[in-house]
Amino acid sequence: MEFLPTLAPLTVGAAIAFLPFALAIGGWVAWSDMKFMKIPNTCMMALLAVWLVVGLAAVWLTGLPFASWAWGWALAAVTLVVGFVANAMRLVGGGDAKFATAMAPFFVGADWRSVFVIAAGCLITAFIAHRTIRTLGFVRRATPDWVSWTSKDFPMGLALAGTLIFHLLLTISGAF
């Protein structure tokens, strides 16, 4: 007897429906985290609203199983608890934990090995790109008030947004 049901991953149609919203919200998260080293709560609420509204539409229009959509909320709840504990231990920022919570439903039914590879690739690439770009004078002159350029901390929202976007793109491509 299985403890958890086997959940279907996102359908290609659902990923296509989610992508424009993920691009907009992910861009907002990356920009805000680099500029202010903060991710606004409205970003998380917007992404959860996308899961609620577009996700339900995807259930009816693209064949996304309702069980997968519903379990996405459970995954978000678990991620919220883990994120709060990690934040209390000062392992991650509060905004990062909340954005990861809002992202979690989009990974329901996904192959976690693939998700970890995408996340690791996005983290390494974002870190190297951020640390390299912040040394460029013309970038610093164009964005003189961006907090992340001088912070010892890394704007994890950049890597998290990339993880969500690449997950959806790879789902659309048929890689999953």
Residue pairs with C-beta under 8 A, 6 or more apart in sequence:
4 71
5 67
5 71
6 109
7 65
7 67
7 68
7 71
7 108
7 109
8 64
8 65
8 67
8 68
8 109
9 68
9 108
9 109
9 110
9 111
9 171
9 176
10 18
10 58
10 64
10 68
10 106
10 108
10 109
10 110
10 168
10 171
11 58
11 62
11 63
11 64
12 62
12 171
12 172
12 174
13 58
13 61
13 62
13 63
13 64
14 55
14 58
14 62
14 64
15 168
15 169
15 171
15 172
16 62
16 172
17 54
17 57
17 58
17 61
17 62
18 50
18 54
18 55
18 58
18 106
18 168
19 165
19 168
19 169
19 172
21 46
21 47
21 50
21 54
22 47
22 50
22 106
22 164
22 165
22 168
23 165
25 43
25 46
25 47
25 50
25 161
26 161
26 162
26 164
26 165
27 161
28 40
28 43
29 39
29 43
29 99
29 157
29 158
29 160
29 161
30 155
30 157
30 158
30 161
30 162
32 38
32 39
32 40
32 43
32 157
33 39
33 95
33 148
33 155
33 156
33 157
33 158
34 130
34 146
34 148
34 155
34 157
34 158
35 143
35 145
35 146
35 147
35 148
36 147
37 93
37 147
37 148
37 151
37 153
37 155
38 95
39 93
39 95
39 96
39 98
39 99
39 157
40 95
41 98
43 99
43 102
44 98
44 99
44 101
44 102
45 102
47 99
47 102
47 103
48 76
48 102
48 105
51 69
51 72
51 73
51 76
51 102
51 105
51 106
55 64
55 69
55 72
55 105
56 69
58 64
58 69
59 65
59 66
59 69
68 108
68 109
69 105
69 108
71 108
71 109
72 104
72 105
72 106
72 108
73 105
75 104
75 105
75 107
75 108
76 101
76 102
76 104
76 105
78 104
79 100
79 101
79 103
79 104
80 97
80 98
80 101
82 97
83 92
83 96
83 97
83 98
83 100
83 101
84 97
86 92
86 97
87 93
87 94
87 96
87 97
92 100
92 156
93 153
93 156
95 157
96 156
96 157
96 160
99 157
99 160
99 161
100 160
103 160
103 163
103 164
106 164
106 167
106 168
107 115
107 167
110 167
110 176
111 176
114 170
114 175
114 176
115 163
115 167
118 163
118 166
118 167
118 170
119 159
119 163
121 166
122 159
122 160
122 162
122 163
122 166
123 156
123 159
123 163
125 159
125 162
126 154
126 158
126 159
126 162
127 154
127 159
130 148
130 154
130 155
130 158
133 139
134 140
134 148
134 149
140 149
143 149
148 154
148 155
170 176
